[in-house]
Amino acid sequence: MNGAGVQQIDGSDRPLSRPLDGILVADFSRVLAGPLATMTLADLGARVIKVERTGSGDDTRSWGPPHSATGATYFEGVNRNKESLTLDLADAADLAAARRLALRADVLVENFKPGGMDRLGLGYGDLTEENPGLIYASITGFGSIGGADLLGYDFMVQALGGLMSITGDTDNPMKAGVALVDVLTAKDATIGILAALHARATTGLGARLELNLLSSLQGALANQAQAYLGAGVEPRRMGNAHPSIVPYQLLACADGPLAVACGNDGQFVRLAGVLGDQWLASDERFATNQARVHHRVELVDILETRLREAPARSWHERLTAAGVPAGRVSTIAEGIDLADSLGLEPTIEVQDASGVTVGRQIRHPVSWTPPLAPRTAAPPALGEHSPAIRAWLAAP
């Protein structure tokens, strides 16, 4: 564990208490997928040193509005609990410092264009002779072979990878409302890194992990991809409807839409009861999910005729009380409030180096028993830790 014994970001040398305490991560990534993966490792205790371009830093430092009191919210959302080291990799002395960092690291994460780190002498093969335990994770858009020259923007991968073909209404393909493929790739990278750390505990050897946005998207298409591979069915856009379950979509009420998700026949029976249309559950067109899928249009028309008699909030309360999954379309703020009301503690406060609270963020989503003390260091200012890290790297 090459990070063991060094002072952590909060300045303490307390005993190890988190799963990744003592692990040193050299973060050569930027934008979203890589930084989200390394922030997850940092949340779990790793010391993450984020290498940034001198003068400008991570691209997302300038992606705004919106801005908080301390910077661009895009950057802040994926860079807490890290230390910022600015380096000019075109400068020989700074490149040597980057190499020293990589040779001390347990994990290196990078998302340069394929071949970029190799040209700098920071490729996997350049480092592993001296650091055989290094886990080296490379993230690209379309892989390092045929897709090496393709630019890996999330939006493009959603389009080319098939996600947009099943997202949106019939005539209008749509992207997801967040850079979903980047997020999925970050989670895949984290899984791979944790598995490699576990394997290293036995073998003493690291590994090279290659991830790309296209493969992570396809790995997340789940039943939609298998419909094509297993049955030759090409999924299509259906708006908010589900290809295999009915009703499982937005339904119109008096004042707006209501999400209704009947995952089994028993829930549909209860739905029919709340609506006062018990006959629906015994009608052969609607009595089973398979029948409902075949008679989707007829059923939705009947359901919406009844639901339009009252507002969505009223139906939400009545259906939820009856054990039917239903809910209004909420804002992000309302979603956070819901999680808070359920005792899920969705956010944490983050502090600057002086211990002053400077913001609130979504917490790491895994809850532990016994509990882990949360790490709450705010995202770093550009080059905030450069002097201390340079001094540490210069030491024998």
Sequence and secondary structure as in RCSB ss.txt:
>XXXX:A:sequence
MNGAGVQQIDGSDRPLSRPLDGILVADFSRVLAGPLATMTLADLGARVIKVERTGSGDDTRSWGPPHSATGATYF
EGVNRNKESLTLDLADAADLAAARRLALRADVLVENFKPGGMDRLGLGYGDLTEENPGLIYASITGFGSIGGADL
LGYDFMVQALGGLMSITGDTDNPMKAGVALVDVLTAKDATIGILAALHARATTGLGARLELNLLSSLQGALANQA
QAYLGAGVEPRRMGNAHPSIVPYQLLACADGPLAVACGNDGQFVRLAGVLGDQWLASDERFATNQARVHHRVELV
DILETRLREAPARSWHERLTAAGVPAGRVSTIAEGIDLADSLGLEPTIEVQDASGVTVGRQIRHPVSWTPPLAPR
TAAPPALGEHSPAIRAWLAAP
>XXXX:A:secstr
 TTTTS  TTS      STTTT EEEEE  SSHHHHHHHHHHHTT EEEEEEETTT SGGGG  S B SSSBHHH
HTT TTEEEEEE TTSHHHHHHHHHHHHH SEEEE  STTHHHHTT SHHHHTTT TT EEEEEESS SSTTTTS
   HHHHHHHTSGGGGSEETTEE   SS HHHHHHHHHHHHHHHHHHHHHHHH   EEEEEEHHHHHHHH HHHH
HHHHHH       TT  SS SSEEEEE SSSEEEEE  SHHHHHHHHHHHT GGGGTSTTTSSHHHHHHTHHHHH
HHHHHHHTTS HHHHHHHHHHTT  EEE   HHHHHHHHHHTT   EEEEE TTS EEEEEE  S   SS     
 B    TTTTHHHHHHHHH  
